[in-house]
Amino acid sequence: AETLGFLAGRAHTAVLAADLQYLLGAEAARDEGSGRRAARHYRAAVSLVEGLPGDAVHGKALLELGKIALGREGAVDALKYFRSASKDTWPDGGIELLVWTGKATQKLGRLEDAVKFYSQAVAMPGATADAHHGLATTLVAMGYKNDEVRVHFEKSLELGLDPTPEAEAYLGPAHPGLLRAAQAAAWKEQQRAAAGGQRGGIMSSGVPSGGQSLFQ
């Protein structure tokens, strides 16, 4: 964090400074109970690119601010961040952003909107387990009980999601996909325990020179 802070203070461009502030936020978010500090860095990243040509936004920082807001029961505020983040360019089409927008609208009870966002996410190459699970749970909340729901729950487990109460309630505790997912979750927990909680620093990937964005 000290190295990132040093670099952020000496970045040659606003874009590079913003990316470094984003990384400082990500580093703070890794430390339990440091949400306020993370949000401060994410806001700094957003501010640094505001006013740049082309109505630039720092989508990744806005996405993280939305996640923080949603975690604090601020779904309306979260949606504002997610809408702003959607103005950025997302190389993968914004799968994660779509999923989190789905989560916020689902939390607000706007289930049809949630289905729309989750459906867009699952239709993209690289669709995530969260996208499939979110779509399945929303369809269940709307009263659907069909093969589509089952397929999305199964796909979420295939993609590595740990078993959830919603998936177990729908598929049944003896479903092979749930059993495999439970075994995989237990193995991951054993690996974490064996590693003793060690983790690499966020700087391990290096920082590019010059003024280009770190995320291109």
N, C-alpha and C positions, 0 to 999 in steps of 0.2 A: 504494500500500500504506500509506503514511503517513496519507493521508486516511481510509482505511478503518479503520485502527487507532485514529485519533482518534475517529471516530464510534462505533466499537464500545465504546470506553471510556466513552462518554456516552449510550449508547442508553437510552431510557426504559423499555423492556420487555425481558424475557428473550428473547422471540421475535425482536425486532428485533436484539438483540445477537447472537443465534445466527446469524441470516442474514448479518450482517456478518462474523462469524467464518468462515462458510462461504465468503463472497466472498474473504476474505483467504487461505483455503486454495486457492481456485481460482487466485488471482493467483500464489501460491507454486508451484502445480503447473505453471504456464506456464514457470517458470524451470527449466532443465535441472538435475537433481541436487538439487532441493529437496524431495524427497518427504517427508523427515522434518518439515520445517517445515509443509508442507501438511497432513500428518496431525495435527500438533499443533493447528492451527486447526480442522480438522474435528472432532477430539475435543472441543475447547472448545465448538463448536456443539452437539454431542450433549449435553454435560453441562449446558448452559444451559437446555435444554428438559426435561431429566429432572426428574420430580417435579411438573411442571405438571399441571393437571387433565386428566382424560381419557387418562392414560397417553400423553402426547404424545411423539413422537419426531421427530428431524430426519432425514427419509428421505434427502434429497439428500446430507447429510454422511455418513450411514451407507453409502450407495451408494459414495461416493468412497473411504471407508476400506476397503470390500470390494475395490474395484479395486486399491488399493495392496497389500492382503494377497495378492490373487491374483497380482499381478506379482512378489511375493516368494516364490512357490511355496507360499503358505499357503492352499490351496483350502478347507480345513476352516474356518479362521478367516474366510475371505471369506464362506462360506455363513452363518456366524453373523451377520455384519453385514447380509447381504442379507435374512435372515429378519426381523431387527429392522426394517429399512427397509420391509418389506412391511406393517408396521403403520400406516404413514403413508398419507395420501390422495394418490393420484397422478392428476392430471387426465386424463392420456392412458391410464389403466389400468396404468401402470407398465411400458411396453414395454421401456425400457432396463434396468430392474431384472430383468425376466424374462429378457432376453438374457444379462445377466451371471450370473444364477443358473444359466442353461443352461451358460454357459462353465465355471463352477466345478464343476458336477456332471459335465460332460463330461470335465474334467481329472481328476476322481476315478474315472473309468471307469464312472460310473453313467449309462449311455447312455440307458436307458429314461426316467429322470428328466429328462435333458437334452432328449430329444425332447418330453416333456410341456411343459417351460417354453418351448422354442422354438416349439412348435406354438401355444401360447397367444399368443405375441407376434405370429406371422405372421397370426393370425386377426383381429387388431385393426386398425381404421382407422389408417393412419399407420405400419404395420409397416416396419421398417428393413431396409436391406441386410444388416446384421449378423445380424438374426434369420433371414432366409432362408438366409444362408451357413452359420450355425451349425447349422440344421436339416439342410441338405444334407450337411455334413461328418459329422454324427453318424449320419445314415442310412447313409452310405458305410461308416463304421466298424462299423456293425452288419451289413454285408454286402449292403445293398440296392443294386440297380442297375436303376432304372426311370425312367419319365417324371417321377415326382414329384421325384426327386433332380435331374434335369435342369432341371425348371421352377424349382426353388428356386435353383439356381446361376445360371440365366439371370436370374431376378428380382433377385438380389443385384447383378448387373452393371448391370441396367437402372436400379437405384436409386442407382448411383454408386459402388459398391465397386470399388476398383482390382483388376486381375487377381490372382488368387492361384494358387499351385501346385496346390491342390486342385481349383479350378475348371478350370484348364488340363488337368490329368490326366484329369478326367472328361469335359469337353466337347471336348477336342482343341484344339491351338494355333491351328487355322484357323477356329475357330468365330466367326461374325460378331459375336456379343456380346462375346467376348474382344477381338477386334480393335478394336471401338468403344471398349471400356473402356480399352484400352491407349492409344489416341489421346487420350481424355479425360484420362487420368492424365498424359500427356506435356504436354498443354496446361496443366493445373493447375500442374505443376512450372515451366513457363515463366512463368506468371503470378506464382508465388511469387518466382522469381528476379528478375523485373522489378520487383517491389515492394520488393526488397532486404530482405526479412524484416521489413518494418514491420508493426506491429500496433497496434490501438487498445487503450487501457487499459480495464480492467474497469469503471472508473467512468464510462465514456462513456454508459451507459444511465441514469445518475442514481440517486439514492437517495430513496425516498419519505419524507415526514415522518410523524410520528406513530408508533404502536406496531404497525402492521400488518406482516405478513410481507412480505418483498420478493418472494415467489414466488406470491402470490395474484393 
